[in-house]
Amino acid sequence: MWQLNHERLSDAIQKGTGIDISKTNFNSPEFELFANLTQDAATFSAFKNHEEQAELFALLKGDDGKIRTFSQFKKVAKPLTEQYNVNWLKTEHNAAINNSLMAKKWQGFQENADLYPNLEYRHSGNPNGRPEHMALDGLVLPMNDPMWRKIYPPNGWGCGCDVIQTDAPVNKVPGWDKIKPDKGFDFNPGIDQKLFSDNAGYYQTKGNKKLIDKEGRNLLTKQSRQFGKKYKGKAINVSGLGSVELSGKGFNHLMSQTHSELFKRNLALENLPSLLKGLNWEIEANKKPNPMVKQYHKAEVNIGGVKSLVKVREMQDGTFKLYSITEKK
């Protein structure tokens, strides 16, 4: 169930941001945004899964306190699972698309802030829209105004409001500072790089939040072991070294190594040529004598804000094989 929810939210992130991670430089703002949104989707899916399990567990017993038969349980459980995994998932998928879209727009706003320092709130134009959202139409505030942490759209389920960048003067509409978004939307997905607010319903669970968060991250890391698999058995032309191969054994060895930003390390493998591009290689002696290895070549990279080392083995037969990508200690 976690995988079902996470895949739908991941699909929303791709649709909203338009980021093709297989063509994205691992050291770019787009990579960081995609990675952070995907990790948030994993946590959200874990909390949702926890809530659904708790409700299903409560249905195991009937009103008389006796354990229900399987057929009885199936009958009462079906409406619940459809609510969680069809109705609510569709709503969450749409909200995730909008939040991802607005997060990506925020990146564009930052890049052009010197030319267009202000943002203007635009109501969707829906005559049946929320009155408080209509009241914000035409509001112009500096991009660095803290209010954009509270009312940056979407400001509720199904909200179609937007924000445009402008050099128009500040325009404070009546009551602008008193308006609040719906519960769970009091955040800025571009600044916080999240799909949902920390106040979203599932996060209010009575369960152990640290364990649920850890579970979500562990499931995501396990899933991310597939990233870069397309390069197994293939060679990549690397400046300063020549043709570097990622063998099947080498891929498995690489994936077995730990890293404090393990998901981002694995995600970076989706564009391995970008990861290996423009590195300054140094020679490292073969400290653990291996008759098949002539020497090692190492280079430093920054992955997810963590200094990391890429190592390539130069074999006695003159071939080069990618050996490891680990955290620099």
Secondary structure, DSSP 8 states (H G I E B T S, - for coil): -HHHHHHHHHHHHHHHH---GGGS-TTSHHHHHHHHHHHHHHHHHHHHHHHHHHHHHHTTB-TTS-B--HHHHHHHHHHHHHIIIIIHHHHHHHHHHHHHHHHHHHHHHHHTTTT--EEEEE----TTS-HHHHHTTT-EEETT-TTHHHH-S--STT---EEEEE-S--B--TTGGG----TT--S-HHHH--SS-TTSGGGG-SS-HHHHHHHHHHHHHHHGGGTTGGGTTEEEEETTTEEEEE-HHHHHHHHTS--TTHHHHHHHGGGHHHHTTT---EEE--SS--TTEEEEEEEEEEETTEEEEEEEEEETTS-EEEEEEEE--
